[in-house]
Amino acid sequence: MEVGSFRKRAPDPPNSVGLRITFFVLWAMDTIAATLFFVVPHATELNPVTVYFYHVFGLPGVVLAAACYAALVVFIGHILSDPLDIKFVGLVVLLYIFFVTNNVLLLVFHEPLPEFLGV
């Protein structure tokens, strides 16, 4: 057995620190917004996994679901090679920018992003 062949199968450490920090900031904002969706009467969480965890565990279930999403993103990023990792985390950050913007507008103005923009 060669040691070199074993090292090739080891996870590739990510080199996207700035993107990961952005992801975690947006993830935290989205987690807070998703938790508020279960508290305020005019907003509804659409993610069925988050809703299921809420019904099973209450508000801590919302945070647990969000932690599972973050763990999945971190796990996938550790498996992908460096260029793919940066593209993957970048795509997740772009999606979270949309989700967080939509969630904040829904909580503050009672309208989702498409209605707020008049689409």
SEFIVEX-956404 format. One record per residue (C-alpha): residue number from 1; x, y, z; residue in one letter. Coordinates in steps of 0.05 Angstrom, whole numbers, plus 5000, padded with zeros to 4 digits. Layout:
NUZA   nr     x     y     z  rest
NUZA  NUM     X     Y     Z     A
...
***
This chain:
NUZA   nr     x     y     z  rest
NUZA    1  5000  5000  5000     M
NUZA    2  5027  5068  4980     E
NUZA    3  5020  5128  5026     V
NUZA    4  5016  5174  4965     G
NUZA    5  4954  5140  4938     S
NUZA    6  4919  5147  5005     F
NUZA    7  4934  5222  5008     R
NUZA    8  4902  5232  4940     K
NUZA    9  4835  5210  4968     R
NUZA   10  4839  5258  5027     A
NUZA   11  4791  5318  5025     P
NUZA   12  4817  5378  4988     D
NUZA   13  4820  5436  5038     P
NUZA   14  4780  5496  5013     P
NUZA   15  4816  5559  4992     N
NUZA   16  4754  5604  4992     S
NUZA   17  4758  5637  5061     V
NUZA   18  4725  5702  5040     G
NUZA   19  4668  5667  5006     L
NUZA   20  4658  5622  5066     R
NUZA   21  4655  5681  5114     I
NUZA   22  4604  5713  5068     T
NUZA   23  4565  5648  5066     F
NUZA   24  4564  5642  5142     F
NUZA   25  4541  5715  5150     V
NUZA   26  4485  5705  5100     L
NUZA   27  4468  5637  5130     W
NUZA   28  4461  5669  5199     A
NUZA   29  4415  5724  5171     M
NUZA   30  4373  5671  5135     D
NUZA   31  4369  5629  5198     T
NUZA   32  4343  5689  5238     I
NUZA   33  4293  5706  5184     A
NUZA   34  4269  5633  5179     A
NUZA   35  4260  5632  5254     T
NUZA   36  4219  5696  5252     L
NUZA   37  4175  5666  5198     F
NUZA   38  4146  5620  5252     F
NUZA   39  4134  5679  5299     V
NUZA   40  4103  5732  5255     V
NUZA   41  4034  5718  5227     P
NUZA   42  4044  5749  5157     H
NUZA   43  4103  5706  5134     A
NUZA   44  4107  5633  5117     T
NUZA   45  4168  5588  5112     E
NUZA   46  4166  5550  5046     L
NUZA   47  4223  5500  5058     N
NUZA   48  4189  5434  5076     P
NUZA   49  4250  5407  5114     V
NUZA   50  4251  5469  5158     T
NUZA   51  4176  5464  5170     V
NUZA   52  4182  5390  5188     Y
NUZA   53  4239  5404  5237     F
NUZA   54  4197  5461  5267     Y
NUZA   55  4138  5414  5278     H
NUZA   56  4183  5361  5310     V
NUZA   57  4230  5405  5352     F
NUZA   58  4198  5475  5354     G
NUZA   59  4240  5537  5342     L
NUZA   60  4306  5499  5357     P
NUZA   61  4287  5454  5298     G
NUZA   62  4292  5515  5251     V
NUZA   63  4363  5527  5275     V
NUZA   64  4378  5452  5269     L
NUZA   65  4353  5451  5197     A
NUZA   66  4396  5512  5181     A
NUZA   67  4456  5479  5214     A
NUZA   68  4446  5418  5171     C
NUZA   69  4446  5461  5108     Y
NUZA   70  4510  5496  5129     A
NUZA   71  4543  5429  5146     A
NUZA   72  4523  5403  5077     L
NUZA   73  4553  5463  5042     V
NUZA   74  4618  5458  5083     V
NUZA   75  4622  5382  5070     F
NUZA   76  4612  5390  4995     I
NUZA   77  4663  5446  4992     G
NUZA   78  4715  5401  5026     H
NUZA   79  4704  5345  4975     I
NUZA   80  4709  5389  4913     L
NUZA   81  4775  5410  4884     S
NUZA   82  4795  5482  4893     D
NUZA   83  4767  5514  4829     P
NUZA   84  4702  5475  4836     L
NUZA   85  4698  5492  4910     D
NUZA   86  4703  5567  4896     I
NUZA   87  4649  5562  4842     K
NUZA   88  4604  5520  4887     F
NUZA   89  4610  5566  4947     V
NUZA   90  4603  5627  4902     G
NUZA   91  4538  5599  4874     L
NUZA   92  4512  5584  4944     V
NUZA   93  4530  5656  4965     V
NUZA   94  4491  5684  4905     L
NUZA   95  4431  5640  4923     L
NUZA   96  4434  5662  4996     Y
NUZA   97  4437  5736  4974     I
NUZA   98  4371  5725  4938     F
NUZA   99  4340  5685  4995     F
NUZA  100  4362  5733  5050     V
NUZA  101  4338  5794  5010     T
NUZA  102  4271  5761  4997     N
NUZA  103  4264  5740  5070     N
NUZA  104  4282  5809  5098     V
NUZA  105  4235  5844  5050     L
NUZA  106  4180  5796  5068     L
NUZA  107  4189  5808  5142     L
NUZA  108  4197  5884  5137     V
NUZA  109  4149  5903  5081     F
NUZA  110  4103  5842  5080     H
NUZA  111  4120  5830  5006     E
NUZA  112  4167  5780  4974     P
NUZA  113  4223  5806  4928     L
NUZA  114  4185  5795  4861     P
NUZA  115  4125  5835  4885     E
NUZA  116  4170  5888  4916     F
NUZA  117  4204  5897  4848     L
NUZA  118  4137  5897  4812     G
NUZA  119  4150  5833  4773     V
***
